Amino acid sequence: MSDDHTHVQEFFGARAADWDARFPDDGPAYAAAVDGLGLRSGDRVLDAGCGTGRALTPLRAAVGASGIVLGADLTPPMLEAAVRAGRDRDGLLLLADVAALPVRTGSLDAVFAAGLIAHLPRPAENLRELARVVRPGGLLALFHPIGRAALAARQGRQITPGDLRARANLGPLLTGSGWRMTSYVDEDSRFLAVAVRAG
């Protein structure tokens, strides 16, 4: 993928209005993924590539009223859909590129990224930017509400050896980007890789 974000914005912009209706059963998977991270009251967390903000409500529940929840997305119609759904009440929405976040270095405890990695133009560099904004020992959760095989079947394609979400590819990619993978799950019902910020 090139650094020109036009393709990503066109793809998601055209689908933003009915995105949640297309995937109405994903809510419990988002909630379970967030619950499994062990976030605490008062934590500061970013939903990177937040789309319509489906993770914002469980993230807010996890960090409580004293925590900070940010949602960053590159596509204005996705953020507009998040506002229409009322999810802006659970977090501050930012029109921002995850490759250059308007967030101070080391200021967050965790980053949650649903479906993001396949859309990163420079995965290693972009994951380093996510590491920059997280304190040492903080978390990164790469999530998808269905696993790699189920997603490939939904899209009418085969899983390729170069799939960034494959354990053999993702582990070294994370390590080279300032993270250490601590858990990896790839089942039909979900994909979740959790990493800890090195240093």
N, C-alpha and C positions, 0 to 999 in steps of 0.2 A: 504494500500500500504506500502511496506517495505521501509527502507531507502536506499536499493540497487536501484540505478537509472538505472540499466541495462535495465529493462523492459520499462521504459519511453523512454530511448534513442533508443532502438530497435524499439519501436512502431512509434515514430516520425521520426527517421532516415530513416526508410523504406518508409515513405510517403512524405518526405521533397521535393523531386524533382517535384512532381505534386500537392503539397498541394494547392497552389493558384489556379490552374486550376480546382481543385475539388470544390472550393467555390468562383467562380468568381464574385458573386454578393454581397459579404460582405463589399466591400469598403465603400458604403454610410452609412452602420450601424456603422462602426468604426468611420467615420468622425462625425456622429451625436453624438455618445457617447462622443467623445473627446470635441466637441463643447459645450456640456451640462455641462462640468466640470468647465467652467469659468476660465481656465488657462490664465495667463497674460504674456505679453512680459517679457522675462528675467527669467521666472520660470525655475526650475530644476526638471525634471521628468524622471521616470524610467518606461519602459515597461517591466514588470516582466514576464518571460516566453514568450518572444517576438516572438518566432517561426520565421516565414519568414519576420517579421517586418512590417506587414500590418498596425499597428498603428503608426509607426514612422513618416510617412509623415504628417498625421493630427496633431500629437503631435508637430512636428517641426513648422507647420503653426501656432499653438496656442501659442507657446512660442517665436517665432521669432528667428532671427539670434543671439540675445543676450542671449537666453536661452540655457539650457543644456538638451539634450535628450540622455538617455542611453537605450540600449536594452540588456537585459540579458537572456540567454537561456542555457540550459544544453546540448543541442543536436547539435554537430558541423554541421551536414548536414542542419539543419534548418538555422543556421547562414550563411552557404555557399549559401543557396537559397536566403536569404535576400541580400547578396552581389551581386549575379547574377541579382537580380531585381533592383539593384541600391539604395536600401534603406539605405545602410551604409552612403550615403551622407546626410541623415537626422538625423542620430544619431550614437553615438559610440557603437559598438557591443561588448559585453562581453560574453565570455564563462564562465558562472558562475551559481552556484546553488542558487536559491532564499532562501535557508535555511541558507546560509552563504555568504552574499553579500560583495564584496570588495568595499564597499561604507562607507564613514564616517557617524557616528551617527548624525542624525538631519540635514543632508546636502541637503535633497530633499524637494520640495514643494508638490509632488504628486507621486503616483504610479498608473499605469494603468495595469490591469491584465486581459487579455482576455483568457477565458477558463482555467485559471490556477487552480482554487480551487479544482477541481475534481482530479487533479494530485499531490496534495500536500501530502507527506507521513505523516506529522504530522501537520494538519491544524492549530491548536492553536499556536504551537511553530513557525511555518512558518509565520503566520500572525503577530506574535510578532516581527519577524525579519524584516518584511516589515515596521512595526511601528517604529522600531529602526532607520531606515534610513530616516524617514520623520520627519520634524519639528512639534512641537505641533501646532495643527490647520490645518496641511496639509491634503491632501486628499488621499483616496484609492478608486479606481473604479474597481469593479469586474464586468466583462462584458462577454457576449456571444452574437454573432450576431443573434441567435434565442433563444427563450424562452425554459424553462425546458420541457414543454409538446411537443413542436415541436422537440426538441433535442432527447427526449426519443423515439418519433415515428420514427425519422430518424435512430436511432440505434436499432429499433425493440424491445424495452423494455418498461416497465411501470415505472412511477415515484414511488419511494419508500419513505416511511415516513422518512428514514434516510438521504435523499438527503440534502447535506450540503447547497445547494442553496435555500432551502425552507426558507421563512422568519422566521418561528418559530425556525429553527436550526441556521440560519446565524446570526441573531441578537445577541443571547447570545454568540456565538462563537467570533464574532467581539468584543463585550464588554469585554470578558475575555482575549482578545489579545491586548488591548490598543486602540481600536477604538470605535466610536459611530456611528451607522448607521443613516444616515440622509435622505436617500431616497431608495426606492425599487420598481423596475418595473419588472414584469415577464409577458410578452406578447408573442404571437407566433413569433412576428417579432424581439424581443430582450429581453435580460436579462441584467439589470444594477442595481447594488447595490452600493451606494456611502456612504462612511464612512469618518469621520473626526478623525484625530489623537487626542486622549485624552491628557490632561496635558497642 
